[in-house]
């Protein structure tokens, strides 16, 4: 599917149409700005700034509010599946929105004070850096 994503416009929404019953079940990726730097690949250490919100717009987490970018190894199960799937292929300098259905986020678990069981999440993410073993 990666070849397909590259040939589609930046506003392409994967697998679901807003307002459709499938919307809450599919990861949706919208590129707000396509970066020109290094590409995020499985196993890379990535650095991001992000804001996570609930469907009603409530912010539940933000690297901006903490004043420190977030780092993680992508594609290896160290973050929610929506991030593992939704950030592969993103380029440094890019900005992307991910609509992550509950089954690709925290499922039926309560996380912190805001994320309830079955919660779909939205993330606005800016990719700042990608480091691989080649670096």
C-alpha positions in Angstrom: 0.0 0.0 0.0 3.0 2.3 0.4 3.3 2.8 -3.3 -0.4 3.8 -3.4 0.0 6.3 -0.6 2.8 8.1 -2.4 0.7 8.6 -5.5 -2.3 10.0 -3.7 -2.9 13.7 -2.7 -1.8 14.8 0.7 -5.4 15.0 1.9 -6.1 11.3 1.2 -7.9 9.5 4.0 -7.0 5.8 4.2 -9.7 3.1 4.3 -12.6 5.3 5.4 -14.8 8.2 4.4 -15.7 10.8 7.2 -19.2 10.1 8.4 -19.1 6.4 7.2 -19.6 3.5 9.7 -16.1 2.3 8.9 -14.6 5.6 10.1 -14.2 4.5 13.7 -12.5 1.3 12.7 -9.8 2.5 10.3 -6.6 4.4 10.8 -6.9 7.7 8.9 -3.8 9.5 7.8 -3.8 13.1 6.6 -0.6 14.8 5.6 -0.8 18.5 6.4 2.7 19.1 5.1 4.9 16.6 3.4 8.5 16.9 4.7 11.6 16.7 2.5 14.0 15.0 5.0 14.8 11.5 6.0 11.9 8.9 6.0 10.7 7.1 9.1 11.2 3.4 8.8 10.6 0.4 11.1 13.1 0.3 13.9 14.2 4.0 13.5 14.4 6.3 16.6 12.1 9.2 15.8 11.7 12.6 17.5 8.3 14.3 17.3 6.3 17.1 18.6 2.6 16.1 19.0 -0.7 16.9 20.5 -3.2 14.1 21.3 -6.9 14.9 21.6 -10.2 13.1 22.2 -13.1 13.2 19.7 -14.5 16.2 21.6 -11.2 18.1 21.3 -10.0 17.6 24.9 -6.2 17.5 24.9 -5.0 14.5 26.8 -1.3 14.8 26.0 1.1 17.2 24.3 4.9 17.3 23.9 4.4 21.1 23.4 2.9 21.5 26.8 5.8 19.5 28.4 8.3 21.7 26.5 10.2 18.6 25.3 9.9 16.6 22.0 8.9 12.9 22.3 11.3 10.1 21.1 10.4 6.5 20.4 11.4 3.6 18.3 8.8 3.2 15.6 7.3 0.1 14.1 8.3 -2.2 17.0 5.4 -2.2 19.4 6.8 0.4 21.8 4.0 2.9 21.1 0.3 2.4 20.2 -0.3 0.6 16.9 -1.8 3.7 15.3 1.6 5.4 15.7 3.5 2.3 14.5 1.4 2.1 11.4 0.7 5.8 10.8 4.2 7.2 11.0 6.1 4.8 8.8 6.9 6.6 5.6 6.6 10.1 7.1 9.5 12.4 6.3 11.3 14.8 8.6 9.8 18.2 8.4 6.3 16.7 7.7 3.2 17.3 9.7 0.5 14.7 9.8 -2.9 14.1 11.5 -3.7 10.6 12.6 -7.2 9.5 13.5 -6.6 6.4 15.6 -9.5 4.1 16.3 -9.6 2.6 19.8 -8.4 -0.9 18.7 -5.2 0.7 17.4 -4.8 2.9 20.5 -5.7 1.7 24.0 -8.6 -0.5 23.2 -10.9 -1.2 26.2 -8.4 0.2 28.8 -8.7 3.5 30.8 -5.5 5.5 30.5 -5.0 8.4 32.8 -7.9 10.8 33.6 -9.1 11.4 30.1 -8.8 8.3 27.9 -11.8 6.0 28.5 -12.3 2.5 27.2 -13.1 2.4 23.5 -11.8 6.0 22.9 -10.8 7.0 19.4 -7.9 9.4 19.4 -6.6 12.2 17.1 -2.9 13.2 17.0 -1.3 16.1 15.2 2.3 15.1 14.7 5.4 16.9 13.4 8.4 14.7 12.6 11.6 16.4 13.8 14.3 13.7 13.4 14.8 10.2 12.2 17.9 8.2 13.3 18.6 4.7 12.0 21.5 2.3 12.5 23.2 3.8 9.5 23.5 7.2 11.2 
